[in-house]
């Protein structure tokens, strides 16, 4: 088995970004020593005063590298968490400044271990300035790719404001990691951590359905990877195709939705061998790659064991663990790796 295992779904919250959020008055840092940060709803997308976990590994490289060794992960592609993406905000200038400060802080953090870490720079949705941020990530900070939320500034992924961004990412075939950052359902999901447990998977499905039926992926073929095994996306393949066939309002593309869904990439964080096996059967091993959601408490702390437990066979197992990520990264693959 190849010993290089690259985790595409890992987060960091550098201290420099936390300090900036505190200075801007959008974060309460008083409980940092207890591993908690509170960020205002327009920025975080979570309820007012909700405690957001902040394990030390979010900003401590030594702790991160030790954990990676224990997890049998050789490399990480690190992105900022969804709680700083301004999904429900209305201040585009603040969203851009958070992204810029966060991306610079992230670049400084991973520079402490460039042989094992690379950045996926945050690009905020909802503003035409997202193109500027993407260019800074790729051309100035040397990010291996970018990370986006499922929506931004209350605008959906297929909104016209994003056309220039999608054109850039398609033209340059940039690796794009899409992570949910909002939830449908409102107050129905306020209990039991349901916003993340159930809301995030649904949110990914809504965003991807809009990218497909809105014609974005037809106009701009992109190299997009989805968090959490695509959330609810795989289970909607047949239903979306049925709607495309029978509902004139959903017949917006020359090909059925499954065509576009099978061009996307899906991380392995399904937490179920049966679901991972089904995902590989549906989308192909060459479109599934390792993701953990480290260092949050809902992370897969033994991703290699998770892939092995799916009993995919030696070739597919090797593809998921090491092959697919190379194809997804393409020319952006960090040379030192």
KARA-V801607 format. One record per residue. N is the residue number from 1. RES is the residue in one small letter. SS is DSSP state (a for helix, b for strand, c for the rest). PSI is psi in whole degrees, 0 to 359 (NA if undefined). NEAR is the number of other ideal C-beta (glycine too) atoms within 8 Angstrom. Layout:
<<N:RES:SS:PSI:NEAR> <N:RES:SS:PSI:NEAR>>
This chain:
<<1:x:c:139:5> <2:x:c:132:7> <3:x:c:355:5> <4:x:c:113:8> <5:x:c:115:14> <6:x:b:120:14> <7:x:b:116:16> <8:x:b:350:14> <9:x:b:82:15> <10:x:b:142:14> <11:x:b:158:13> <12:x:c:146:14> <13:x:c:85:12> <14:x:c:150:13> <15:x:a:326:7> <16:x:a:322:10> <17:x:a:318:15> <18:x:a:316:14> <19:x:a:319:9> <20:x:a:315:13> <21:x:a:321:14> <22:x:a:316:10> <23:x:a:325:6> <24:x:c:351:10> <25:x:c:20:5> <26:x:c:3:9> <27:x:b:142:13> <28:x:b:112:8> <29:x:c:12:10> <30:x:c:341:4> <31:x:c:22:11> <32:x:a:321:10> <33:x:a:340:4> <34:x:a:7:5> <35:x:c:35:9> <36:x:b:141:10> <37:x:b:147:13> <38:x:b:128:10> <39:x:b:139:13> <40:x:c:147:8> <41:x:a:319:9> <42:x:a:333:10> <43:x:a:315:16> <44:x:a:332:11> <45:x:c:5:13> <46:x:c:168:9> <47:x:c:153:6> <48:x:c:128:5> <49:x:c:359:5> <50:x:c:132:8> <51:x:c:122:8> <52:x:b:124:12> <53:x:b:137:8> <54:x:c:72:10> <55:x:c:152:9> <56:x:a:329:8> <57:x:a:345:10> <58:x:a:334:12> <59:x:c:359:10> <60:x:c:106:8> <61:x:a:322:9> <62:x:a:315:6> <63:x:a:318:9> <64:x:a:313:14> <65:x:a:323:10> <66:x:a:318:8> <67:x:a:319:11> <68:x:a:318:12> <69:x:a:316:7> <70:x:a:330:7> <71:x:a:356:13> <72:x:c:35:9> <73:x:c:120:14> <74:x:c:327:9> <75:x:b:154:13> <76:x:b:141:13> <77:x:b:115:16> <78:x:b:133:13> <79:x:b:159:16> <80:x:c:153:13> <81:x:c:162:11> <82:x:a:347:10> <83:x:a:7:11> <84:x:a:23:15> <85:x:c:0:15> <86:x:c:43:16> <87:x:c:320:14> <88:x:c:17:8> <89:x:c:178:12> <90:x:c:11:6> <91:x:c:95:9> <92:x:a:322:11> <93:x:a:318:6> <94:x:a:318:12> <95:x:a:318:16> <96:x:a:318:13> <97:x:a:322:10> <98:x:a:315:16> <99:x:a:314:13> <100:x:a:314:10> <101:x:a:318:11> <102:x:a:318:14> <103:x:a:321:17> <104:x:a:317:10> <105:x:a:322:13> <106:x:a:318:17> <107:x:a:320:13> <108:x:a:323:10> <109:x:a:310:13> <110:x:a:342:13> <111:x:a:346:7> <112:x:a:343:8> <113:x:a:62:10> <114:x:c:343:10> <115:x:c:350:5> <116:x:c:346:9> <117:x:b:146:14> <118:x:b:159:13> <119:x:b:144:16> <120:x:b:104:15> <121:x:b:141:19> <122:x:b:129:17> <123:x:c:115:13> <124:x:c:135:17> <125:x:c:165:15> <126:x:c:355:15> <127:x:c:144:12> <128:x:c:342:6> <129:x:c:355:8> <130:x:a:329:14> <131:x:a:318:10> <132:x:a:316:8> <133:x:a:317:16> <134:x:a:316:15> <135:x:a:321:10> <136:x:a:319:12> <137:x:a:313:15> <138:x:a:320:13> <139:x:a:337:5> <140:x:a:319:7> <141:x:c:349:11> <142:x:c:31:7> <143:x:c:147:13> <144:x:c:341:12> <145:x:b:195:13> <146:x:b:161:16> <147:x:b:140:13> <148:x:b:158:13> <149:x:c:182:14> <150:x:c:341:14> <151:x:b:175:14> <152:x:b:139:16> <153:x:c:37:14> <154:x:c:15:9> <155:x:b:140:10> <156:x:b:164:7> <157:x:c:331:13> <158:x:c:10:10> <159:x:c:148:8> <160:x:a:332:4> <161:x:a:341:8> <162:x:a:359:13> <163:x:a:316:7> <164:x:a:325:8> <165:x:a:311:12> <166:x:a:323:12> <167:x:a:317:9> <168:x:a:312:12> <169:x:a:327:15> <170:x:a:314:10> <171:x:a:318:6> <172:x:c:358:7> <173:x:c:53:9> <174:x:c:135:13> <175:x:b:126:13> <176:x:b:127:13> <177:x:b:117:16> <178:x:b:120:15> <179:x:c:134:12> <180:x:c:145:17> <181:x:c:10:13> <182:x:c:170:11> <183:x:c:139:12> <184:x:c:155:8> <185:x:c:340:9> <186:x:a:233:7> <187:x:a:339:5> <188:x:a:340:6> <189:x:a:14:11> <190:x:c:339:8> <191:x:c:156:4> <192:x:c:22:4> <193:x:c:25:5> <194:x:a:336:11> <195:x:a:319:11> <196:x:a:318:7> <197:x:a:317:9> <198:x:a:323:9> <199:x:a:316:14> <200:x:a:313:14> <201:x:a:322:11> <202:x:a:321:13> <203:x:a:319:16> <204:x:a:317:18> <205:x:a:320:13> <206:x:a:313:10> <207:x:a:314:14> <208:x:a:322:14> <209:x:a:321:12> <210:x:a:322:12> <211:x:a:323:13> <212:x:a:301:13> <213:x:a:337:13> <214:x:c:358:9> <215:x:c:5:9> <216:x:a:315:13> <217:x:a:342:11> <218:x:a:317:10> <219:x:a:325:6> <220:x:c:82:10> <221:x:c:121:6> <222:x:c:160:11> <223:x:b:78:11> <224:x:b:132:10> <225:x:b:140:16> <226:x:b:140:15> <227:x:c:160:16> <228:x:a:41:14> <229:x:a:22:13> <230:x:a:5:14> <231:x:c:232:14> <232:x:c:0:10> <233:x:c:309:15> <234:x:a:324:13> <235:x:a:349:5> <236:x:a:358:10> <237:x:a:309:12> <238:x:a:321:7> <239:x:a:319:7> <240:x:a:319:16> <241:x:a:319:11> <242:x:a:317:8> <243:x:a:319:10> <244:x:a:325:14> <245:x:a:321:8> <246:x:a:342:5> <247:x:c:114:8> <248:x:a:325:4> <249:x:a:338:5> <250:x:a:0:9> <251:x:c:72:8> <252:x:c:353:8> <253:x:c:157:12> <254:x:c:342:3> <255:x:c:154:6> <256:x:c:156:9> <257:x:a:324:14> <258:x:a:331:10> <259:x:a:316:8> <260:x:a:324:13> <261:x:a:327:14> <262:x:c:352:10> <263:x:c:346:8> <264:x:c:170:14> <265:x:b:152:12> <266:x:b:132:15> <267:x:b:168:15> <268:x:c:4:15> <269:x:c:64:14> <270:x:c:339:10> <271:x:c:26:6> <272:x:c:117:6> <273:x:a:321:9> <274:x:a:318:7> <275:x:a:321:10> <276:x:a:318:17> <277:x:a:318:11> <278:x:a:322:9> <279:x:a:316:14> <280:x:a:320:14> <281:x:a:323:5> <282:x:a:316:9> <283:x:a:343:11> <284:x:c:141:8> <285:x:a:331:13> <286:x:a:6:8> <287:x:a:17:12> <288:x:b:135:16> <289:x:b:166:15> <290:x:c:133:15> <291:x:c:145:16> <292:x:c:332:14> <293:x:c:22:13> <294:x:b:144:16> <295:x:c:28:10> <296:x:c:165:10> <297:x:c:352:5> <298:x:c:22:6> <299:x:c:155:10> <300:x:c:108:12> <301:x:c:359:8> <302:x:c:70:8> <303:x:a:329:17> <304:x:a:315:11> <305:x:a:323:7> <306:x:a:317:14> <307:x:a:317:14> <308:x:a:323:8> <309:x:a:338:8> <310:x:c:348:12> <311:x:c:57:7> <312:x:c:348:11> <313:x:c:155:6> <314:x:a:317:5> <315:x:a:312:7> <316:x:a:323:10> <317:x:a:313:14> <318:x:a:323:11> <319:x:a:313:12> <320:x:a:317:16> <321:x:a:328:12> <322:x:a:335:12> <323:x:a:314:11> <324:x:a:320:14> <325:x:a:327:11> <326:x:a:318:8> <327:x:a:320:8> <328:x:a:316:12> <329:x:a:325:12> <330:x:a:227:9> <331:x:a:349:5> <332:x:a:359:9> <333:x:c:124:9> <334:x:c:123:10> <335:x:c:327:4> <336:x:c:352:5> <337:x:c:NA:9>>
